[in-house]
Structures are given as C-alpha cells and as structure tokens.
C-alpha cells in the first residue's frame, strides 16, 4: 500500500468511495443534505475540485486500486488547513493518510488543522484519538450537531 498525491486519475475511485458511504446515511441527516453530498460526490464534481490550487489531497492505493483518501484545503494566509473528507475501511490506512496530510501541512508551514464530523460517525473517535481537540458544536438540524475539531502543529 502506498500514499500518493491525488490527481484527476483518481477522481472516479474517490467518487465511488464517497457514493458508497452515502448509500445508507444515518437517519439524523436531512434528505436535502444527503442529496447535496451525493451531488458533490459525482465524478464530474470531484474533477472540478482538482482545479483548486488550495487543494491538498492524497489517496491510499494497493494492487486493487484506491482504498482510502483524504481531502482538504490550505489557507496559508491564516496558517491553517481544513480536512473536508477522510475515509478508508481500515483505521491504519486512515492514520497513514492523516500522517501524510500533517506532513504536507508542516512542509507548507501550516500551524493548525481544522475538521468537522458528527457525534455518531467513526471519524469523531478517530480525530479524538489523533489528538484533535473539540472546539465547538454547531446545530445543523434538529437532533444533528456538527462537531468542530482542531489540531495545533506547533
């Protein structure tokens, strides 16, 4: 398994992973929100993301293809980056993807990484176990709070 910078050649696999995760969403998500996520996850929309010069994206690949990815954006003016999506069926792979993202942030002199998740998602525990600190909770819909986390790289 290797971690490489994501490129347009990975858009189809990234889309497939995202759409697979959206097949059976938690019932707490409003339908409209899931519909927006599904639209964003389409391959043609993933391809558009690769035009953004602030994109920071890495994929984990094995002989079968892409088995995980992490996507975020840098804001070098504020010395921070935002993780928008990280996924893999294996925690070990997610940890390697996060490690590669952190390495890139340090290389770019980024001092803080921000991300979000929800109480019932596995990424909540993943981020907490990787030293991300809960900054705030934001109500998105009735019975649905977004949790905002940060990791200081100083």
N, C-alpha and C positions, 0 to 999 in steps of 0.2 A: 504494500500500500504506500502511496506517495501523496504528498500535499503539493499542489501546484497552483499558480495564479489562474483564476478562472478567466476564460475568454469566450468569444461568441461560439466556439465549437462545443462549449459545454451547456449552452442555453437550453437545448432540448432535454438534457438529463436533469438540469436544475428545475425546469418546468415540470417534468414528470414527477420528481420528488415532492415538489410543493403541492401539486394537484392530488397526489396520493394521500398526503397528510390532510387534505381538505375534504376527502371523501366522506368521512364521518365526524364532523366537528362536534365539539361539546355543545349541548343544548343551551348553554348560557349565552352563546354568541347569537346576536340578532342575525336573521337571514340576510339582511341587506349588507351587513359587514362581511359575511362569508362570501356573498356574491362579489363584492369588491375584491376580496382576497383572491378568489378564483380568476377574476378578470386580470388582475395583476400577474398571476402565475402563468398566464398563457405565454407560450414560447415567443410570440412576436413582441410581447411587452417586456419580457426578460431581455431580448435582444436590444431594445431601446435603452435599457439600463447601462449597457456596456459603452454607450456614448458619453456617459457622465464621467468627466475627468476626476471627480472626487471618489469614485467607486473603489472600494477595497474588497476584493472577493477571491476566495480560494476554494478549491474543490479537493476532496479526497478521492483518489482513484485506485482501483485494483484491477485485476485482469478482466473482471466483468463490466467495468465502467465506473461511473461516478457513484460513490456510496455515501456521500455527505458533502455539505458545503457550508460556508459562512459568507455572509454579505453585509457590508457596512459602507459607511461614507465618512470621509475625513472632513474636518473643519479646522484646517491648520491655523486660521486666524485666531481661533479660540483654543488652540492646542488640545482638541478633543476629537473623538471619533464615536460614531453611533453604530452599534451592531443592530441590523434590522432582521436578520434571519440566520439561524444556525440549526442544522439538522443532520442527524445520522441515526441509524438504529443502534449504533454502538457508542457507549459513553467514551470509550478510549479514543475513538475517531473524533468525536466532538471535542474532546480535550486537546487533541493534536491540532485541530482546526483553530480552536481558540488560541492555542500557543503560537501558531503561525500568524494570526491576526495581531496578537500582542507584540510579537517580534517586529512586524511591519510598522506598528504604531511607534514603537521605540525608535526604529530607524528614521521615521519621519518626525521625531521629536514631539510626538503627541503625548500629553501628560495624563489624559483621562479618557476612559471608555464608558459610554452610557449605553444602556439597553433597556428593553421592556419585555414583560411577559405577563402571564396571568397566574393567579393563585393555584389553579388546578393543572397547570402544564408542567411537564417534566423539566423544562428549562428553568423554572423557578429554583428547584433544588440544585440543578446543575450550576447556575450562576452563583448561588449562595456557597456551594462547595468549592468554588473557584475564587473566593474572596471578594465577590461583588457585594456591595452594601446597598440595602434598600434605602432609597432617597425619599420616595413619596408614593402615595397611592392616588389613582385618578379614577373617578367613576365614569365609565364609558356608557353603560346602560344599566337599567335596574338589575341588581344582583351580579354586576360584572365590573370588577375593578382591574385597571391596568396597574401593574407594579413597575416602578422605575428604579433601576439599579445603576450603580457606578463603580468603577474600579480605578483607583488612582495608581498611576505608574511611576510615581516619584520614588 
